[in-house]
């Protein structure tokens, strides 16, 4: 199989304008029942990881998922300690919305030799945190401020810069457990100005919000915190996506 098989799947769906669903799993809050439900729904990826892990064993979670599901697993790392060869790929994130050098390039330098050693598929991703009305875990851990959701031109230009720098995907994030999701105007404007896959996450806790994100141009809709509260939401979301 080609080394970039997961990105090939993402870019193929992007070219077909076919939205995909990613279920974000925090190892600290892992629920095996969610994996079983996902297998019978239109879930395209599991994203595994978190900004700050305290109790969760990411290796254990990855092992369980790979044993009980054929859905591709992509690590969504908070730092270099969350890398594992058990995953199918890793979103190699750079926090372009912040100005903390550790999360722009520092953590990535630490992770680089691990990618080589573990032979992981790397998907360079421009990670852009957009402010809402709740301080996210990402903000606390990275000690950075999100971009103001009212400054759409800055958000769009940051996404454009990410593409020009060579990132393969743009990830707009409202933050874990956000009370508000990414505004449809923001999604539409970013989508209009980039030519690479657009991931949207944070605050998507209803089928209506997911549908709006898709309609606005999301290539991948990422849902996590809402499924921790109600795993059966995944069945309602499933009808919005095709395999």
N, C-alpha and C positions, 0 to 999 in steps of 0.2 A: 504493500500500500504506500502511496506517496506520503512524504513526511508532512505535507501541508494539507492533509485530507479534511481536517475540520474547517480550516479557513476556506477550502474549496467548496464545502457544503454551505457555508455562510454566504460566500460571494455568489454562488449559483442561485440561491434564493433571492438575493439582492437584485440580481439581473432580471429575475422573473417577477419582481415586485410581490413576492410571496412572503408575508410576515411570519416570523417564527417566535416560539415561546420558550423562554428559559426560566427554569425554577432555581432560585437562589437558596442554597442551603447553608446555614450557619452551623458549623460542627458543634457549637455549644448548645444548640437547640435542636439537634438532629432527631427526626421522627421517622422511623422506618416505614410507618404506614403510608407516608407521603410518597415513598418510592413505589410502593405497590399500586397506589392510585395513579401515579404518573404513567405507569406502564400501559394503562388502559385509556389514556388520554393523549391528545395531540401535543406532547411535550417534545421539543427538539433537542434541548440540552439541559443538563444539570450544571449550574455554576456552584462551586463549593469553595467557601472561604469566608473571611470576615476581617474587618478593620482591626479588631482586637479579640483574640481567642484566649480564654482563661481555662476552661475545663475540657473543651472538645478536642478529640483526637482525630485530626484530619486523615491520618493513614487508616484508621479504623472505619471512618465514614466512607472513604474512597473504596476500600476493600468490600464493604457491604454493598455499595451501589453497583460496583462492577460484577459482583456475584449475583445480584438479583435483578439487574436491568441491562438492556442493550443500548439504552440512551447514552449518547456521548457525554463524557464528564470533562468540564473545563474548570480549571482552578481559577478562582477570583481572589488573588492573594492580597493579604494586608501587608505582608512583608516576605522576605526571602525564606523564612522558616516554614512557609506553607507550601513549598514546592514538593512535588512527589511524582515519581515515574509511573505511578499507578493511574494517573489521569491521562486523558487523550490529548489535552492541550492546556495551555495557560494563557490567560489574558495578561500580557506584559504591560502593565499600567504605568503611565506617567501622569501625575496630577497637574495638568496644565492650568487649571483654575487657581492653583496656589503658587506661592513663591518660596516654599520651603525646599531648599536644594536636595534634602534627603528623599523627598517624594517626587522630585523632578528627575533626578539621576542617581542619587546616592544609593538608594535601595536597589536600583537596577544594576549598579556596578557590583554589589554584593551578590546579586542573584545570577549574574552572567556566567560564571564558571559552573554553577549548578545546572544551568540549562545545557551546557556542553556535556557535562558528566552524565546527566540523566537522559539526554537525547529527547528532550521535550519539544513538542511543536509549540512555537512561540507566535502569538498573535499580538503584535505591537498595537496598543490601544491608548488613544488620547482620552484621559479620564477628566471630565469637566463637572465639577460640583456646582450646583445651582441653588442659591439660597431660597429657603421657604420661611416658615414661621417657627421652626423647631431646630435646635442645634443638633446636628447629626453626630454619630459616632466617628465618622470620617473626619469631621472638623476637629473633634477633641483629640483624636490620635495624631493627626497630621499638623495640628496647630496652624491651620490655614483657614482663610475666609472663603466662602463660596462666592461665585459671581452673582451680582444682583439680578434677580429674575426680570426686573424692569429694564435693564440695560441689554436689550436684545442684540444690538449691534456689536457689543463687546463679546457676547456669547457666540454669535455667528463668526466673528473674526477670529476668535480663539479656535473654533472648530476648523475654519479654513487653514489657519496656521498649522494645526495638527496634521491635516492632510498634506500640506506642503512640506512638512518636516518628514513625511514618509510613514506616518502611522497608517495602519490598515483598517482600523475601525475608530469611530467616535462614540464615546459612551457619555450620555448626558444623565446625570444622577441627581435626584432630589434629596437623597439621603435615606438611610434605613429608618423605616417607621415614620417617614415624612407625612405630615397631615395633608399636604397638597402635592399633587403630582406635577410633572413638567407641563407648563402651559402649551396648548396646541399651537399658539402663534410662534413660540420658540422652536418647536419641532419642525413646523412647516418652513420657517426661514433657514434653519440649519440644513434641512434636507435639500432645499432649493440651491444651496451654495456649496455642497460637497458632492463627491462622486463615489464615496466609499460607504460601507454599511454603517447604519446609525442604530445604536443601542439606547433604549430608554428604560430607566428604572427609578424606583422610589415613589411611594405614595399610590401605587396602582393597587387598589384594594376592591375594585368592582369590575364586572365585565364591561360596564359602560366606559370606565376610564381606559381600559385596555383597548376597547374598540376605537376610542377617540385618538389614542396614540397611534394605532395602526392607520387610521384614516389620515392622520397628519403626516405620516411618512416613516414611522418606526419600522426598521427591518427586524429587530429583535426586541420583544417586550420582556422585561425582567421582573419577575414577581417573587418576593421572598417573605417579608414580614407578615403580609396579609395571610399567607398560607400557614404561618406558625399559629395564627389565631383561629383559622378555619381551613383545614386541609381540603374540605369538600368544595371550596371555591374553585379548585382546579378543574372540576367537572364543568362548571359554568364558563370558565375561560376557554376550555378545550374547543368549544364549538366555533370559536373565532379563528381558529388556525387549521391548516391542512398539512398533512404529512407528505 
